[in-house]
Structures are given as structure tokens and as C-alpha cells.
Amino acid sequence: MRREALINARKRKNMTQDELACAVGISRAYLSNIERGAYPPSLRVAQSLSRVLGESTDTLFDAHNAHKMSEQNSA
């Protein structure tokens, strides 16, 4: 994941982690883990983050983690 891209997009929207997490429907702790690169987001969460932040998933997440996202959803 492009950690900096996600964090910078959130900051450009002047959103706190709490605000973004609420808008996406996840916990702030989960968002923090995504931003730190500890966990890749699910495909649904990645799409929601993209929609709320107004950025493409390609901009926010790299191809390696997109593969992980699809694996999580197929399990």
C-alpha cells in the first residue's frame, strides 16, 4: 500500500482518522492499521476509502495489496 498516499489524501480532505473511519464504517483502530501498513484493507473498505477521499484505488493502494484484498474477499 502507498501509506503516504492514503494519509495525504485524508489530510487534504482535512479529516481526522476518526472522521474518515466513521465515513467509511470502520473503527479508527482498523484505519490506523491500514495507514501504518499493518493490514491491507478489504476490497469493500478500499473502495469506500477511495470514494470518500475522491481518489482512485490505484492512487491509494498498490497492485501487490490489491491482490491481497481480493484474496481476503474470496476466502
mmCIF file of the N, C-alpha and C atoms, coordinates in Angstrom:
data_MODEL
# 
_entry.id   MODEL 
# 
loop_
_atom_site.group_PDB 
_atom_site.id 
_atom_site.type_symbol 
_atom_site.label_atom_id 
_atom_site.label_alt_id 
_atom_site.label_comp_id 
_atom_site.label_asym_id 
_atom_site.label_entity_id 
_atom_site.label_seq_id 
_atom_site.pdbx_PDB_ins_code 
_atom_site.Cartn_x 
_atom_site.Cartn_y 
_atom_site.Cartn_z 
_atom_site.occupancy 
_atom_site.B_iso_or_equiv 
_atom_site.pdbx_formal_charge 
_atom_site.auth_seq_id 
_atom_site.auth_comp_id 
_atom_site.auth_asym_id 
_atom_site.auth_atom_id 
_atom_site.pdbx_PDB_model_num 
ATOM 1   N N  . MET A 1 1  ? 0.835   -1.178  0.000  1.00 0.00 ? 1  MET A N  1 
ATOM 2   C CA . MET A 1 1  ? 0.000   0.000   0.000  1.00 0.00 ? 1  MET A CA 1 
ATOM 3   C C  . MET A 1 1  ? 0.876   1.237   0.000  1.00 0.00 ? 1  MET A C  1 
ATOM 4   N N  . ARG A 1 2  ? 0.386   2.224   -0.603 1.00 0.00 ? 2  ARG A N  1 
ATOM 5   C CA . ARG A 1 2  ? 1.083   3.508   -0.603 1.00 0.00 ? 2  ARG A CA 1 
ATOM 6   C C  . ARG A 1 2  ? 0.624   4.284   0.623  1.00 0.00 ? 2  ARG A C  1 
ATOM 7   N N  . ARG A 1 3  ? 1.220   3.973   1.752  1.00 0.00 ? 3  ARG A N  1 
ATOM 8   C CA . ARG A 1 3  ? 0.793   4.573   3.024  1.00 0.00 ? 3  ARG A CA 1 
ATOM 9   C C  . ARG A 1 3  ? 0.674   6.072   2.941  1.00 0.00 ? 3  ARG A C  1 
ATOM 10  N N  . GLU A 1 4  ? 1.686   6.704   2.366  1.00 0.00 ? 4  GLU A N  1 
ATOM 11  C CA . GLU A 1 4  ? 1.694   8.161   2.307  1.00 0.00 ? 4  GLU A CA 1 
ATOM 12  C C  . GLU A 1 4  ? 0.528   8.689   1.483  1.00 0.00 ? 4  GLU A C  1 
ATOM 13  N N  . ALA A 1 5  ? 0.159   7.992   0.426  1.00 0.00 ? 5  ALA A N  1 
ATOM 14  C CA . ALA A 1 5  ? -0.943  8.441   -0.432 1.00 0.00 ? 5  ALA A CA 1 
ATOM 15  C C  . ALA A 1 5  ? -2.250  8.471   0.345  1.00 0.00 ? 5  ALA A C  1 
ATOM 16  N N  . LEU A 1 6  ? -2.513  7.454   1.125  1.00 0.00 ? 6  LEU A N  1 
ATOM 17  C CA . LEU A 1 6  ? -3.742  7.395   1.917  1.00 0.00 ? 6  LEU A CA 1 
ATOM 18  C C  . LEU A 1 6  ? -3.747  8.485   2.980  1.00 0.00 ? 6  LEU A C  1 
ATOM 19  N N  . ILE A 1 7  ? -2.658  8.614   3.695  1.00 0.00 ? 7  ILE A N  1 
ATOM 20  C CA . ILE A 1 7  ? -2.563  9.628   4.758  1.00 0.00 ? 7  ILE A CA 1 
ATOM 21  C C  . ILE A 1 7  ? -2.677  11.028  4.171  1.00 0.00 ? 7  ILE A C  1 
ATOM 22  N N  . ASN A 1 8  ? -1.965  11.283  3.065  1.00 0.00 ? 8  ASN A N  1 
ATOM 23  C CA . ASN A 1 8  ? -2.014  12.609  2.444  1.00 0.00 ? 8  ASN A CA 1 
ATOM 24  C C  . ASN A 1 8  ? -3.400  12.930  1.906  1.00 0.00 ? 8  ASN A C  1 
ATOM 25  N N  . ALA A 1 9  ? -4.078  11.948  1.330  1.00 0.00 ? 9  ALA A N  1 
ATOM 26  C CA . ALA A 1 9  ? -5.432  12.176  0.821  1.00 0.00 ? 9  ALA A CA 1 
ATOM 27  C C  . ALA A 1 9  ? -6.377  12.514  1.975  1.00 0.00 ? 9  ALA A C  1 
ATOM 28  N N  . ARG A 1 10 ? -6.241  11.821  3.092  1.00 0.00 ? 10 ARG A N  1 
ATOM 29  C CA . ARG A 1 10 ? -7.077  12.113  4.268  1.00 0.00 ? 10 ARG A CA 1 
ATOM 30  C C  . ARG A 1 10 ? -6.810  13.525  4.774  1.00 0.00 ? 10 ARG A C  1 
ATOM 31  N N  . LYS A 1 11 ? -5.541  13.900  4.841  1.00 0.00 ? 11 LYS A N  1 
ATOM 32  C CA . LYS A 1 11 ? -5.186  15.234  5.335  1.00 0.00 ? 11 LYS A CA 1 
ATOM 33  C C  . LYS A 1 11 ? -5.642  16.333  4.370  1.00 0.00 ? 11 LYS A C  1 
ATOM 34  N N  . ARG A 1 12 ? -5.578  16.070  3.054  1.00 0.00 ? 12 ARG A N  1 
ATOM 35  C CA . ARG A 1 12 ? -6.069  17.051  2.082  1.00 0.00 ? 12 ARG A CA 1 
ATOM 36  C C  . ARG A 1 12 ? -7.564  17.323  2.263  1.00 0.00 ? 12 ARG A C  1 
ATOM 37  N N  . LYS A 1 13 ? -8.283  16.318  2.716  1.00 0.00 ? 13 LYS A N  1 
ATOM 38  C CA . LYS A 1 13 ? -9.719  16.467  2.984  1.00 0.00 ? 13 LYS A CA 1 
ATOM 39  C C  . LYS A 1 13 ? -9.969  17.034  4.385  1.00 0.00 ? 13 LYS A C  1 
ATOM 40  N N  . ASN A 1 14 ? -8.889  17.353  5.091  1.00 0.00 ? 14 ASN A N  1 
ATOM 41  C CA . ASN A 1 14 ? -8.975  17.865  6.464  1.00 0.00 ? 14 ASN A CA 1 
ATOM 42  C C  . ASN A 1 14 ? -9.803  16.944  7.355  1.00 0.00 ? 14 ASN A C  1 
ATOM 43  N N  . MET A 1 15 ? -9.546  15.654  7.226  1.00 0.00 ? 15 MET A N  1 
ATOM 44  C CA . MET A 1 15 ? -10.267 14.668  8.027  1.00 0.00 ? 15 MET A CA 1 
ATOM 45  C C  . MET A 1 15 ? -9.334  14.034  9.033  1.00 0.00 ? 15 MET A C  1 
ATOM 46  N N  . THR A 1 16 ? -9.852  13.796  10.223 1.00 0.00 ? 16 THR A N  1 
ATOM 47  C CA . THR A 1 16 ? -9.111  13.025  11.222 1.00 0.00 ? 16 THR A CA 1 
ATOM 48  C C  . THR A 1 16 ? -9.325  11.549  10.912 1.00 0.00 ? 16 THR A C  1 
ATOM 49  N N  . GLN A 1 17 ? -8.548  10.710  11.565 1.00 0.00 ? 17 GLN A N  1 
ATOM 50  C CA . GLN A 1 17 ? -8.769  9.269   11.409 1.00 0.00 ? 17 GLN A CA 1 
ATOM 51  C C  . GLN A 1 17 ? -10.171 8.902   11.872 1.00 0.00 ? 17 GLN A C  1 
ATOM 52  N N  . ASP A 1 18 ? -10.621 9.509   12.960 1.00 0.00 ? 18 ASP A N  1 
ATOM 53  C CA . ASP A 1 18 ? -11.969 9.223   13.469 1.00 0.00 ? 18 ASP A CA 1 
ATOM 54  C C  . ASP A 1 18 ? -13.036 9.573   12.437 1.00 0.00 ? 18 ASP A C  1 
ATOM 55  N N  . GLU A 1 19 ? -12.908 10.736  11.812 1.00 0.00 ? 19 GLU A N  1 
ATOM 56  C CA . GLU A 1 19 ? -13.896 11.175  10.822 1.00 0.00 ? 19 GLU A CA 1 
ATOM 57  C C  . GLU A 1 19 ? -13.916 10.264  9.605  1.00 0.00 ? 19 GLU A C  1 
ATOM 58  N N  . LEU A 1 20 ? -12.733 9.909   9.107  1.00 0.00 ? 20 LEU A N  1 
ATOM 59  C CA . LEU A 1 20 ? -12.668 9.044   7.933  1.00 0.00 ? 20 LEU A CA 1 
ATOM 60  C C  . LEU A 1 20 ? -13.186 7.651   8.265  1.00 0.00 ? 20 LEU A C  1 
ATOM 61  N N  . ALA A 1 21 ? -12.789 7.125   9.389  1.00 0.00 ? 21 ALA A N  1 
ATOM 62  C CA . ALA A 1 21 ? -13.252 5.795   9.796  1.00 0.00 ? 21 ALA A CA 1 
ATOM 63  C C  . ALA A 1 21 ? -14.779 5.771   9.899  1.00 0.00 ? 21 ALA A C  1 
ATOM 64  N N  . CYS A 1 22 ? -15.354 6.792   10.482 1.00 0.00 ? 22 CYS A N  1 
ATOM 65  C CA . CYS A 1 22 ? -16.811 6.879   10.615 1.00 0.00 ? 22 CYS A CA 1 
ATOM 66  C C  . CYS A 1 22 ? -17.471 6.948   9.240  1.00 0.00 ? 22 CYS A C  1 
ATOM 67  N N  . ALA A 1 23 ? -16.925 7.746   8.334  1.00 0.00 ? 23 ALA A N  1 
ATOM 68  C CA . ALA A 1 23 ? -17.488 7.889   6.990  1.00 0.00 ? 23 ALA A CA 1 
ATOM 69  C C  . ALA A 1 23 ? -17.434 6.584   6.204  1.00 0.00 ? 23 ALA A C  1 
ATOM 70  N N  . VAL A 1 24 ? -16.430 5.768   6.490  1.00 0.00 ? 24 VAL A N  1 
ATOM 71  C CA . VAL A 1 24 ? -16.250 4.505   5.777  1.00 0.00 ? 24 VAL A CA 1 
ATOM 72  C C  . VAL A 1 24 ? -16.972 3.350   6.486  1.00 0.00 ? 24 VAL A C  1 
ATOM 73  N N  . GLY A 1 25 ? -17.239 3.523   7.782  1.00 0.00 ? 25 GLY A N  1 
ATOM 74  C CA . GLY A 1 25 ? -17.919 2.479   8.537  1.00 0.00 ? 25 GLY A CA 1 
ATOM 75  C C  . GLY A 1 25 ? -16.989 1.452   9.146  1.00 0.00 ? 25 GLY A C  1 
ATOM 76  N N  . ILE A 1 26 ? -15.792 1.912   9.528  1.00 0.00 ? 26 ILE A N  1 
ATOM 77  C CA . ILE A 1 26 ? -14.818 1.033   10.178 1.00 0.00 ? 26 ILE A CA 1 
ATOM 78  C C  . ILE A 1 26 ? -14.342 1.702   11.461 1.00 0.00 ? 26 ILE A C  1 
ATOM 79  N N  . SER A 1 27 ? -13.623 0.966   12.275 1.00 0.00 ? 27 SER A N  1 
ATOM 80  C CA . SER A 1 27 ? -13.092 1.559   13.510 1.00 0.00 ? 27 SER A CA 1 
ATOM 81  C C  . SER A 1 27 ? -11.847 2.393   13.196 1.00 0.00 ? 27 SER A C  1 
ATOM 82  N N  . ARG A 1 28 ? -11.568 3.350   14.078 1.00 0.00 ? 28 ARG A N  1 
ATOM 83  C CA . ARG A 1 28 ? -10.368 4.159   13.916 1.00 0.00 ? 28 ARG A CA 1 
ATOM 84  C C  . ARG A 1 28 ? -9.131  3.287   14.034 1.00 0.00 ? 28 ARG A C  1 
ATOM 85  N N  . ALA A 1 29 ? -9.177  2.275   14.889 1.00 0.00 ? 29 ALA A N  1 
ATOM 86  C CA . ALA A 1 29 ? -8.033  1.375   15.062 1.00 0.00 ? 29 ALA A CA 1 
ATOM 87  C C  . ALA A 1 29 ? -7.732  0.622   13.762 1.00 0.00 ? 29 ALA A C  1 
ATOM 88  N N  . TYR A 1 30 ? -8.784  0.164   13.077 1.00 0.00 ? 30 TYR A N  1 
ATOM 89  C CA . TYR A 1 30 ? -8.591  -0.541  11.800 1.00 0.00 ? 30 TYR A CA 1 
ATOM 90  C C  . TYR A 1 30 ? -7.991  0.409   10.767 1.00 0.00 ? 30 TYR A C  1 
ATOM 91  N N  . LEU A 1 31 ? -8.501  1.640   10.707 1.00 0.00 ? 31 LEU A N  1 
ATOM 92  C CA . LEU A 1 31 ? -7.950  2.624   9.770  1.00 0.00 ? 31 LEU A CA 1 
ATOM 93  C C  . LEU A 1 31 ? -6.488  2.899   10.097 1.00 0.00 ? 31 LEU A C  1 
ATOM 94  N N  . SER A 1 32 ? -6.170  3.031   11.364 1.00 0.00 ? 32 SER A N  1 
ATOM 95  C CA . SER A 1 32 ? -4.787  3.266   11.768 1.00 0.00 ? 32 SER A CA 1 
ATOM 96  C C  . SER A 1 32 ? -3.888  2.123   11.306 1.00 0.00 ? 32 SER A C  1 
ATOM 97  N N  . ASN A 1 33 ? -4.362  0.895   11.459 1.00 0.00 ? 33 ASN A N  1 
ATOM 98  C CA . ASN A 1 33 ? -3.585  -0.259  10.996 1.00 0.00 ? 33 ASN A CA 1 
ATOM 99  C C  . ASN A 1 33 ? -3.395  -0.249  9.489  1.00 0.00 ? 33 ASN A C  1 
ATOM 100 N N  . ILE A 1 34 ? -4.405  0.172   8.759  1.00 0.00 ? 34 ILE A N  1 
ATOM 101 C CA . ILE A 1 34 ? -4.289  0.277   7.294  1.00 0.00 ? 34 ILE A CA 1 
ATOM 102 C C  . ILE A 1 34 ? -3.260  1.345   6.942  1.00 0.00 ? 34 ILE A C  1 
ATOM 103 N N  . GLU A 1 35 ? -3.353  2.511   7.585  1.00 0.00 ? 35 GLU A N  1 
ATOM 104 C CA . GLU A 1 35 ? -2.420  3.603   7.301  1.00 0.00 ? 35 GLU A CA 1 
ATOM 105 C C  . GLU A 1 35 ? -0.980  3.229   7.648  1.00 0.00 ? 35 GLU A C  1 
ATOM 106 N N  . ARG A 1 36 ? -0.790  2.438   8.683  1.00 0.00 ? 36 ARG A N  1 
ATOM 107 C CA . ARG A 1 36 ? 0.564   2.025   9.082  1.00 0.00 ? 36 ARG A CA 1 
ATOM 108 C C  . ARG A 1 36 ? 1.087   0.877   8.228  1.00 0.00 ? 36 ARG A C  1 
ATOM 109 N N  . GLY A 1 37 ? 0.214   0.274   7.433  1.00 0.00 ? 37 GLY A N  1 
ATOM 110 C CA . GLY A 1 37 ? 0.627   -0.844  6.601  1.00 0.00 ? 37 GLY A CA 1 
ATOM 111 C C  . GLY A 1 37 ? 0.588   -2.169  7.333  1.00 0.00 ? 37 GLY A C  1 
ATOM 112 N N  . ALA A 1 38 ? -0.006  -2.194  8.524  1.00 0.00 ? 38 ALA A N  1 
ATOM 113 C CA . ALA A 1 38 ? -0.078  -3.432  9.299  1.00 0.00 ? 38 ALA A CA 1 
ATOM 114 C C  . ALA A 1 38 ? -1.053  -4.427  8.678  1.00 0.00 ? 38 ALA A C  1 
ATOM 115 N N  . TYR A 1 39 ? -2.137  -3.931  8.093  1.00 0.00 ? 39 TYR A N  1 
ATOM 116 C CA . TYR A 1 39 ? -3.143  -4.775  7.455  1.00 0.00 ? 39 TYR A CA 1 
ATOM 117 C C  . TYR A 1 39 ? -3.554  -4.158  6.139  1.00 0.00 ? 39 TYR A C  1 
ATOM 118 N N  . PRO A 1 40 ? -3.738  -4.975  5.100  1.00 0.00 ? 40 PRO A N  1 
ATOM 119 C CA . PRO A 1 40 ? -4.335  -4.431  3.880  1.00 0.00 ? 40 PRO A CA 1 
ATOM 120 C C  . PRO A 1 40 ? -5.846  -4.329  4.093  1.00 0.00 ? 40 PRO A C  1 
ATOM 121 N N  . PRO A 1 41 ? -6.485  -3.337  3.518  1.00 0.00 ? 41 PRO A N  1 
ATOM 122 C CA . PRO A 1 41 ? -7.936  -3.229  3.681  1.00 0.00 ? 41 PRO A CA 1 
ATOM 123 C C  . PRO A 1 41 ? -8.651  -4.281  2.842  1.00 0.00 ? 41 PRO A C  1 
ATOM 124 N N  . SER A 1 42 ? -9.866  -4.611  3.235  1.00 0.00 ? 42 SER A N  1 
ATOM 125 C CA . SER A 1 42 ? -10.679 -5.468  2.379  1.00 0.00 ? 42 SER A CA 1 
ATOM 126 C C  . SER A 1 42 ? -11.003 -4.676  1.115  1.00 0.00 ? 42 SER A C  1 
ATOM 127 N N  . LEU A 1 43 ? -11.457 -5.360  0.097  1.00 0.00 ? 43 LEU A N  1 
ATOM 128 C CA . LEU A 1 43 ? -11.812 -4.679  -1.149 1.00 0.00 ? 43 LEU A CA 1 
ATOM 129 C C  . LEU A 1 43 ? -12.921 -3.664  -0.903 1.00 0.00 ? 43 LEU A C  1 
ATOM 130 N N  . ARG A 1 44 ? -13.918 -4.029  -0.100 1.00 0.00 ? 44 ARG A N  1 
ATOM 131 C CA . ARG A 1 44 ? -15.017 -3.106  0.206  1.00 0.00 ? 44 ARG A CA 1 
ATOM 132 C C  . ARG A 1 44 ? -14.506 -1.854  0.898  1.00 0.00 ? 44 ARG A C  1 
ATOM 133 N N  . VAL A 1 45 ? -13.614 -2.021  1.865  1.00 0.00 ? 45 VAL A N  1 
ATOM 134 C CA . VAL A 1 45 ? -13.068 -0.883  2.597  1.00 0.00 ? 45 VAL A CA 1 
ATOM 135 C C  . VAL A 1 45 ? -12.202 -0.029  1.674  1.00 0.00 ? 45 VAL A C  1 
ATOM 136 N N  . ALA A 1 46 ? -11.400 -0.654  0.835  1.00 0.00 ? 46 ALA A N  1 
ATOM 137 C CA . ALA A 1 46 ? -10.565 0.100   -0.111 1.00 0.00 ? 46 ALA A CA 1 
ATOM 138 C C  . ALA A 1 46 ? -11.433 0.938   -1.043 1.00 0.00 ? 46 ALA A C  1 
ATOM 139 N N  . GLN A 1 47 ? -12.517 0.358   -1.533 1.00 0.00 ? 47 GLN A N  1 
ATOM 140 C CA . GLN A 1 47 ? -13.424 1.098   -2.422 1.00 0.00 ? 47 GLN A CA 1 
ATOM 141 C C  . GLN A 1 47 ? -14.107 2.242   -1.672 1.00 0.00 ? 47 GLN A C  1 
ATOM 142 N N  . SER A 1 48 ? -14.496 2.006   -0.436 1.00 0.00 ? 48 SER A N  1 
ATOM 143 C CA . SER A 1 48 ? -15.129 3.061   0.362  1.00 0.00 ? 48 SER A CA 1 
ATOM 144 C C  . SER A 1 48 ? -14.155 4.192   0.659  1.00 0.00 ? 48 SER A C  1 
ATOM 145 N N  . LEU A 1 49 ? -12.923 3.843   1.011  1.00 0.00 ? 49 LEU A N  1 
ATOM 146 C CA . LEU A 1 49 ? -11.904 4.873   1.238  1.00 0.00 ? 49 LEU A CA 1 
ATOM 147 C C  . LEU A 1 49 ? -11.693 5.701   -0.022 1.00 0.00 ? 49 LEU A C  1 
ATOM 148 N N  . SER A 1 50 ? -11.614 5.032   -1.145 1.00 0.00 ? 50 SER A N  1 
ATOM 149 C CA . SER A 1 50 ? -11.422 5.707   -2.423 1.00 0.00 ? 50 SER A CA 1 
ATOM 150 C C  . SER A 1 50 ? -12.568 6.683   -2.710 1.00 0.00 ? 50 SER A C  1 
ATOM 151 N N  . ARG A 1 51 ? -13.787 6.213   -2.494 1.00 0.00 ? 51 ARG A N  1 
ATOM 152 C CA . ARG A 1 51 ? -14.970 7.052   -2.759 1.00 0.00 ? 51 ARG A CA 1 
ATOM 153 C C  . ARG A 1 51 ? -14.996 8.274   -1.838 1.00 0.00 ? 51 ARG A C  1 
ATOM 154 N N  . VAL A 1 52 ? -14.799 8.057   -0.539 1.00 0.00 ? 52 VAL A N  1 
ATOM 155 C CA . VAL A 1 52 ? -14.868 9.154   0.433  1.00 0.00 ? 52 VAL A CA 1 
ATOM 156 C C  . VAL A 1 52 ? -13.753 10.171  0.190  1.00 0.00 ? 52 VAL A C  1 
ATOM 157 N N  . LEU A 1 53 ? -12.560 9.685   -0.147 1.00 0.00 ? 53 LEU A N  1 
ATOM 158 C CA . LEU A 1 53 ? -11.419 10.585  -0.337 1.00 0.00 ? 53 LEU A CA 1 
ATOM 159 C C  . LEU A 1 53 ? -11.355 11.184  -1.741 1.00 0.00 ? 53 LEU A C  1 
ATOM 160 N N  . GLY A 1 54 ? -12.160 10.667  -2.661 1.00 0.00 ? 54 GLY A N  1 
ATOM 161 C CA . GLY A 1 54 ? -12.154 11.199  -4.023 1.00 0.00 ? 54 GLY A CA 1 
ATOM 162 C C  . GLY A 1 54 ? -10.892 10.862  -4.794 1.00 0.00 ? 54 GLY A C  1 
ATOM 163 N N  . GLU A 1 55 ? -10.312 9.722   -4.476 1.00 0.00 ? 55 GLU A N  1 
ATOM 164 C CA . GLU A 1 55 ? -9.086  9.258   -5.141 1.00 0.00 ? 55 GLU A CA 1 
ATOM 165 C C  . GLU A 1 55 ? -9.339  7.863   -5.694 1.00 0.00 ? 55 GLU A C  1 
ATOM 166 N N  . SER A 1 56 ? -8.643  7.503   -6.750 1.00 0.00 ? 56 SER A N  1 
ATOM 167 C CA . SER A 1 56 ? -8.792  6.155   -7.288 1.00 0.00 ? 56 SER A CA 1 
ATOM 168 C C  . SER A 1 56 ? -8.111  5.156   -6.359 1.00 0.00 ? 56 SER A C  1 
ATOM 169 N N  . THR A 1 57 ? -8.583  3.919   -6.403 1.00 0.00 ? 57 THR A N  1 
ATOM 170 C CA . THR A 1 57 ? -7.928  2.880   -5.605 1.00 0.00 ? 57 THR A CA 1 
ATOM 171 C C  . THR A 1 57 ? -6.498  2.676   -6.083 1.00 0.00 ? 57 THR A C  1 
ATOM 172 N N  . ASP A 1 58 ? -6.249  2.881   -7.383 1.00 0.00 ? 58 ASP A N  1 
ATOM 173 C CA . ASP A 1 58 ? -4.884  2.765   -7.915 1.00 0.00 ? 58 ASP A CA 1 
ATOM 174 C C  . ASP A 1 58 ? -3.956  3.791   -7.271 1.00 0.00 ? 58 ASP A C  1 
ATOM 175 N N  . THR A 1 59 ? -4.475  4.970   -6.989 1.00 0.00 ? 59 THR A N  1 
ATOM 176 C CA . THR A 1 59 ? -3.667  6.010   -6.359 1.00 0.00 ? 59 THR A CA 1 
ATOM 177 C C  . THR A 1 59 ? -3.375  5.677   -4.903 1.00 0.00 ? 59 THR A C  1 
ATOM 178 N N  . LEU A 1 60 ? -4.377  5.136   -4.206 1.00 0.00 ? 60 LEU A N  1 
ATOM 179 C CA . LEU A 1 60 ? -4.242  4.879   -2.774 1.00 0.00 ? 60 LEU A CA 1 
ATOM 180 C C  . LEU A 1 60 ? -3.550  3.563   -2.439 1.00 0.00 ? 60 LEU A C  1 
ATOM 181 N N  . PHE A 1 61 ? -3.710  2.559   -3.308 1.00 0.00 ? 61 PHE A N  1 
ATOM 182 C CA . PHE A 1 61 ? -3.213  1.216   -2.996 1.00 0.00 ? 61 PHE A CA 1 
ATOM 183 C C  . PHE A 1 61 ? -2.441  0.655   -4.175 1.00 0.00 ? 61 PHE A C  1 
ATOM 184 N N  . ASP A 1 62 ? -1.330  -0.022  -3.893 1.00 0.00 ? 62 ASP A N  1 
ATOM 185 C CA . ASP A 1 62 ? -0.535  -0.597  -4.981 1.00 0.00 ? 62 ASP A CA 1 
ATOM 186 C C  . ASP A 1 62 ? -1.093  -1.951  -5.411 1.00 0.00 ? 62 ASP A C  1 
ATOM 187 N N  . ALA A 1 63 ? -0.624  -2.458  -6.525 1.00 0.00 ? 63 ALA A N  1 
ATOM 188 C CA . ALA A 1 63 ? -1.136  -3.700  -7.115 1.00 0.00 ? 63 ALA A CA 1 
ATOM 189 C C  . ALA A 1 63 ? -0.902  -4.904  -6.205 1.00 0.00 ? 63 ALA A C  1 
ATOM 190 N N  . HIS A 1 64 ? 0.217   -4.949  -5.495 1.00 0.00 ? 64 HIS A N  1 
ATOM 191 C CA . HIS A 1 64 ? 0.508   -6.076  -4.605 1.00 0.00 ? 64 HIS A CA 1 
ATOM 192 C C  . HIS A 1 64 ? -0.583  -6.216  -3.543 1.00 0.00 ? 64 HIS A C  1 
ATOM 193 N N  . ASN A 1 65 ? -0.980  -5.108  -2.951 1.00 0.00 ? 65 ASN A N  1 
ATOM 194 C CA . ASN A 1 65 ? -2.011  -5.163  -1.925 1.00 0.00 ? 65 ASN A CA 1 
ATOM 195 C C  . ASN A 1 65 ? -3.396  -5.342  -2.526 1.00 0.00 ? 65 ASN A C  1 
ATOM 196 N N  . ALA A 1 66 ? -3.606  -4.932  -3.754 1.00 0.00 ? 66 ALA A N  1 
ATOM 197 C CA . ALA A 1 66 ? -4.891  -5.189  -4.403 1.00 0.00 ? 66 ALA A CA 1 
ATOM 198 C C  . ALA A 1 66 ? -5.096  -6.693  -4.527 1.00 0.00 ? 66 ALA A C  1 
ATOM 199 N N  . HIS A 1 67 ? -4.012  -7.429  -4.805 1.00 0.00 ? 67 HIS A N  1 
ATOM 200 C CA . HIS A 1 67 ? -4.091  -8.876  -4.874 1.00 0.00 ? 67 HIS A CA 1 
ATOM 201 C C  . HIS A 1 67 ? -4.462  -9.448  -3.510 1.00 0.00 ? 67 HIS A C  1 
ATOM 202 N N  . LYS A 1 68 ? -3.867  -8.934  -2.443 1.00 0.00 ? 68 LYS A N  1 
ATOM 203 C CA . LYS A 1 68 ? -4.191  -9.389  -1.089 1.00 0.00 ? 68 LYS A CA 1 
ATOM 204 C C  . LYS A 1 68 ? -5.649  -9.098  -0.766 1.00 0.00 ? 68 LYS A C  1 
ATOM 205 N N  . MET A 1 69 ? -6.147  -7.912  -1.201 1.00 0.00 ? 69 MET A N  1 
ATOM 206 C CA . MET A 1 69 ? -7.530  -7.547  -0.943 1.00 0.00 ? 69 MET A CA 1 
ATOM 207 C C  . MET A 1 69 ? -8.469  -8.565  -1.586 1.00 0.00 ? 69 MET A C  1 
ATOM 208 N N  . SER A 1 70 ? -8.188  -8.980  -2.835 1.00 0.00 ? 70 SER A N  1 
ATOM 209 C CA . SER A 1 70 ? -9.059  -9.927  -3.499 1.00 0.00 ? 70 SER A CA 1 
ATOM 210 C C  . SER A 1 70 ? -8.988  -11.292 -2.836 1.00 0.00 ? 70 SER A C  1 
ATOM 211 N N  . GLU A 1 71 ? -7.805  -11.698 -2.367 1.00 0.00 ? 71 GLU A N  1 
ATOM 212 C CA . GLU A 1 71 ? -7.680  -12.973 -1.679 1.00 0.00 ? 71 GLU A CA 1 
ATOM 213 C C  . GLU A 1 71 ? -8.499  -12.989 -0.397 1.00 0.00 ? 71 GLU A C  1 
ATOM 214 N N  . GLN A 1 72 ? -8.507  -11.890 0.333  1.00 0.00 ? 72 GLN A N  1 
ATOM 215 C CA . GLN A 1 72 ? -9.287  -11.812 1.565  1.00 0.00 ? 72 GLN A CA 1 
ATOM 216 C C  . GLN A 1 72 ? -10.771 -11.981 1.270  1.00 0.00 ? 72 GLN A C  1 
ATOM 217 N N  . ASN A 1 73 ? -11.225 -11.412 0.179  1.00 0.00 ? 73 ASN A N  1 
ATOM 218 C CA . ASN A 1 73 ? -12.638 -11.444 -0.140 1.00 0.00 ? 73 ASN A CA 1 
ATOM 219 C C  . ASN A 1 73 ? -13.090 -12.780 -0.718 1.00 0.00 ? 73 ASN A C  1 
ATOM 220 N N  . SER A 1 74 ? -12.165 -13.574 -1.249 1.00 0.00 ? 74 SER A N  1 
ATOM 221 C CA . SER A 1 74 ? -12.542 -14.855 -1.833 1.00 0.00 ? 74 SER A CA 1 
ATOM 222 C C  . SER A 1 74 ? -12.494 -15.984 -0.799 1.00 0.00 ? 74 SER A C  1 
ATOM 223 N N  . ALA A 1 75 ? -11.911 -15.712 0.351  1.00 0.00 ? 75 ALA A N  1 
ATOM 224 C CA . ALA A 1 75 ? -11.793 -16.739 1.403  1.00 0.00 ? 75 ALA A CA 1 
ATOM 225 C C  . ALA A 1 75 ? -13.101 -16.945 2.141  1.00 0.00 ? 75 ALA A C  1 
# 
